[in-house]
């Protein structure tokens, strides 16, 4: 007995249903994958890691990128001023090398000027100890640049005497690629300038 052939239209309808089902499933799978990628990307954008002055990685859940930048910028400025001004005969070369990674040629030019003026030779000759006591920085955004003003209080121990100074410095911050551990915050100090340096009395320090 011969097997009866199926109706050609029935076969075509079945094939079309299968093709449409496969296409619909593929489309839905693509939409789901795009949605998952979007959610992962949004989560990554709202999360970041900050690096402390000691090099520790601190996970942060950020409210906004602006707040994130402020945290990174203040940490970067603290790191730079600590390395550049917290020096003595035993560590000044190592600290200055680290500080130069955090700024551009304006920092390097200031370093070369201090070196030519004999600042570091006196540090060695008289075994001076220059210690940073505090760093207070202010940030202001103007256009695409972030300007800063930092007030650094440090003391110079000459053995027989200890004098305290206030340094006001200014400059700009620009965003660059992170380079751990040399530049962990991905920022660079430009147009750096030491505006004023004055010796503090006990009365000045209390203000």
Backbone torsions as a table, in degrees:
resi	resn	phi	psi	omega
1	UNK	NA	130.9	-178.0
2	UNK	-77.3	142.5	176.7
3	UNK	-76.9	127.6	-178.4
4	UNK	-70.3	137.2	178.2
5	UNK	-75.5	143.9	177.1
6	UNK	-73.1	153.4	177.4
7	UNK	-62.2	128.8	-176.3
8	UNK	-58.3	-35.1	-179.7
9	UNK	-69.8	-34.4	177.6
10	UNK	-65.9	-41.2	179.0
11	UNK	-64.3	-44.4	179.9
12	UNK	-64.0	-40.4	177.7
13	UNK	-62.1	-41.8	179.1
14	UNK	-64.0	-44.3	178.8
15	UNK	-62.7	-42.1	179.8
16	UNK	-64.8	-38.8	178.3
17	UNK	-62.2	-42.2	179.9
18	UNK	-64.9	-43.8	179.9
19	UNK	-62.6	-46.9	179.7
20	UNK	-62.5	-38.0	178.9
21	UNK	-64.4	-43.0	178.7
22	UNK	-63.7	-43.7	-180.0
23	UNK	-63.2	-44.7	-179.4
24	UNK	-63.1	-42.4	178.6
25	UNK	-63.2	-42.1	179.0
26	UNK	-64.1	-40.4	179.5
27	UNK	-64.0	-46.1	179.7
28	UNK	-64.3	-38.1	178.2
29	UNK	-64.0	-40.3	178.7
30	UNK	-64.7	-43.8	178.4
31	UNK	-61.4	-42.0	180.0
32	UNK	-64.3	-41.4	179.7
33	UNK	-64.3	-41.9	178.4
34	UNK	-63.7	-40.8	179.6
35	UNK	-64.6	-41.9	178.3
36	UNK	-62.8	-44.6	179.1
37	UNK	-61.9	-38.6	178.8
38	UNK	-63.7	-44.5	-179.7
39	UNK	-63.6	-41.5	178.9
40	UNK	-64.3	-41.6	-179.8
41	UNK	-65.3	-42.0	178.2
42	UNK	-63.3	-39.3	178.6
43	UNK	-65.1	-38.7	179.4
44	UNK	-67.9	-37.2	-179.9
45	UNK	-67.9	-30.0	-178.7
46	UNK	-90.5	5.2	179.0
47	UNK	-127.2	146.6	179.5
48	UNK	-156.1	171.7	176.8
49	UNK	-123.2	130.1	173.7
50	UNK	-103.7	154.8	-178.1
51	UNK	-120.2	125.1	-177.9
52	UNK	-75.6	172.4	179.4
53	UNK	-63.4	-22.4	178.7
54	UNK	-87.0	-2.2	178.8
55	UNK	90.9	6.3	179.1
56	UNK	-79.5	140.6	179.0
57	UNK	-90.8	123.1	-176.2
58	UNK	-116.4	116.0	177.6
59	UNK	-72.0	135.2	-179.7
60	UNK	-129.0	135.8	170.6
61	UNK	-97.7	110.5	-168.4
62	UNK	-91.7	142.9	174.2
63	UNK	-76.8	-38.8	178.9
64	UNK	-156.2	161.9	178.1
65	UNK	-66.9	-27.6	179.2
66	UNK	-64.8	-44.3	178.4
67	UNK	-65.0	-39.3	178.0
68	UNK	-59.8	-45.5	-179.7
69	UNK	-62.1	-41.3	-179.2
70	UNK	-61.6	-43.2	178.3
71	UNK	-61.2	-47.2	-179.2
72	UNK	-64.3	-42.3	-176.8
73	UNK	-65.0	-45.5	-179.8
74	UNK	-65.3	-38.6	177.4
75	UNK	-65.2	-39.1	179.4
76	UNK	-64.3	-44.0	179.6
77	UNK	-65.7	-40.3	176.9
78	UNK	-62.6	-41.9	-179.7
79	UNK	-62.8	-46.4	-178.9
80	UNK	-62.6	-51.1	-176.6
81	UNK	-65.9	-31.3	176.5
82	UNK	-65.2	-47.1	-179.1
83	UNK	-68.1	-40.1	-172.3
84	UNK	-77.0	-29.3	-173.8
85	UNK	-117.6	-12.6	178.3
86	UNK	-93.3	83.0	-170.8
87	UNK	-136.0	153.4	171.0
88	UNK	-147.5	-175.3	-174.5
89	UNK	-62.8	-25.7	-175.2
90	UNK	-91.0	-21.8	-173.1
91	UNK	-124.7	-1.5	-169.9
92	UNK	-63.4	-36.7	-179.7
93	UNK	-65.5	-44.3	-179.8
94	UNK	-66.6	-43.9	-178.6
95	UNK	-67.6	-40.3	-179.4
96	UNK	-67.9	-36.0	177.1
97	UNK	-61.8	-41.1	178.0
98	UNK	-67.4	-38.4	-179.1
99	UNK	-65.3	-36.0	-177.8
100	UNK	-66.5	-22.4	176.4
101	UNK	-71.1	-19.9	-172.2
102	UNK	-96.0	-3.5	-179.8
103	UNK	-138.1	170.0	-179.5
104	UNK	-94.8	-154.0	-174.9
105	UNK	-63.6	-24.4	179.3
106	UNK	-64.4	-36.1	175.8
107	UNK	-71.5	-43.4	179.7
108	UNK	-62.1	-39.9	179.1
109	UNK	-64.9	-39.1	177.9
110	UNK	-65.7	-41.7	177.3
111	UNK	-59.8	-45.6	-179.8
112	UNK	-65.1	-36.4	177.9
113	UNK	-65.2	-44.2	178.3
114	UNK	-63.6	-38.9	179.3
115	UNK	-65.2	-42.2	178.3
116	UNK	-66.1	-31.5	179.3
117	UNK	-79.0	-2.7	176.8
118	UNK	83.6	15.7	-178.0
119	UNK	-60.3	-45.7	-175.5
120	UNK	-79.1	-27.2	174.0
121	UNK	-65.4	-40.2	177.7
122	UNK	-66.1	-33.7	177.4
123	UNK	-59.5	-42.4	178.9
124	UNK	-74.5	-44.1	-174.2
125	UNK	-62.8	-41.5	-175.2
126	UNK	-106.3	7.4	179.9
127	UNK	52.4	47.8	-179.3
128	UNK	-75.4	150.6	175.6
129	UNK	-123.6	115.1	178.9
130	UNK	-105.8	115.3	-173.5
131	UNK	-120.1	126.9	177.3
132	UNK	-77.4	129.7	180.0
133	UNK	-98.6	-37.8	179.9
134	UNK	-159.1	153.7	177.7
135	UNK	-136.8	119.5	177.7
136	UNK	-121.3	120.3	-176.2
137	UNK	-118.9	145.0	175.8
138	UNK	-119.7	140.7	-179.6
139	UNK	-118.7	143.3	176.2
140	UNK	-145.9	128.3	-179.6
141	UNK	-92.4	125.7	175.6
142	UNK	-129.9	107.4	-176.6
143	UNK	67.8	-127.3	-179.3
144	UNK	-94.7	-0.1	-177.1
145	UNK	-108.8	152.9	173.6
146	UNK	-111.5	116.9	179.4
147	UNK	-95.7	146.9	178.7
148	UNK	-133.3	155.3	172.5
149	UNK	-134.0	122.8	-175.9
150	UNK	-118.2	138.0	175.3
151	UNK	-112.9	110.4	-177.4
152	UNK	-110.2	123.7	175.7
153	UNK	-103.7	124.0	178.1
154	UNK	-140.6	159.4	178.7
155	UNK	-120.5	150.6	176.3
156	UNK	-116.9	116.4	179.9
157	UNK	-93.9	113.7	180.0
158	UNK	-101.1	12.3	-178.6
159	UNK	91.2	-68.8	-179.1
160	UNK	-80.6	-20.8	-178.1
161	UNK	-146.9	156.0	177.0
162	UNK	-128.8	118.7	179.7
163	UNK	-112.1	144.1	-179.2
164	UNK	-111.4	138.6	-176.3
165	UNK	-129.6	153.6	173.7
166	UNK	-116.0	124.8	178.0
167	UNK	-114.9	127.8	173.3
168	UNK	-107.1	121.4	-179.0
169	UNK	-128.7	152.4	-178.9
170	UNK	-135.5	165.9	178.3
171	UNK	171.2	-169.1	178.4
172	UNK	-126.1	158.4	176.4
173	UNK	-119.0	134.3	173.8
174	UNK	-125.2	154.9	-178.2
175	UNK	-88.3	131.1	176.9
176	UNK	-132.8	177.7	177.4
177	UNK	-68.7	141.3	175.4
178	UNK	-67.1	145.7	178.5
179	UNK	-142.4	86.5	-177.3
180	UNK	-81.5	132.8	6.0
181	UNK	-96.6	3.9	-174.1
182	UNK	-68.6	-43.0	178.8
183	UNK	-138.8	77.0	-171.7
184	UNK	-68.7	-23.3	-175.9
185	UNK	-92.5	-7.4	178.6
186	UNK	66.8	36.3	178.6
187	UNK	-130.3	157.0	-179.5
188	UNK	-136.9	131.9	177.9
189	UNK	-83.3	128.4	177.4
190	UNK	-125.9	162.7	178.7
191	UNK	51.4	39.7	-177.2
192	UNK	-73.2	136.3	-176.9
193	UNK	-148.7	133.9	174.1
194	UNK	-87.7	105.8	-174.4
195	UNK	-75.9	-54.8	-178.2
196	UNK	-139.9	149.8	175.1
197	UNK	-139.2	120.5	-179.8
198	UNK	-137.8	149.4	178.0
199	UNK	-80.3	135.0	-178.3
200	UNK	-99.2	141.7	170.4
201	UNK	-95.3	174.4	178.5
202	UNK	-60.3	-34.1	180.0
203	UNK	-69.9	-40.0	178.7
204	UNK	-64.0	-39.9	-175.6
205	UNK	-64.9	-26.3	-178.3
206	UNK	-78.3	-15.5	-178.1
207	UNK	-76.0	NA	NA
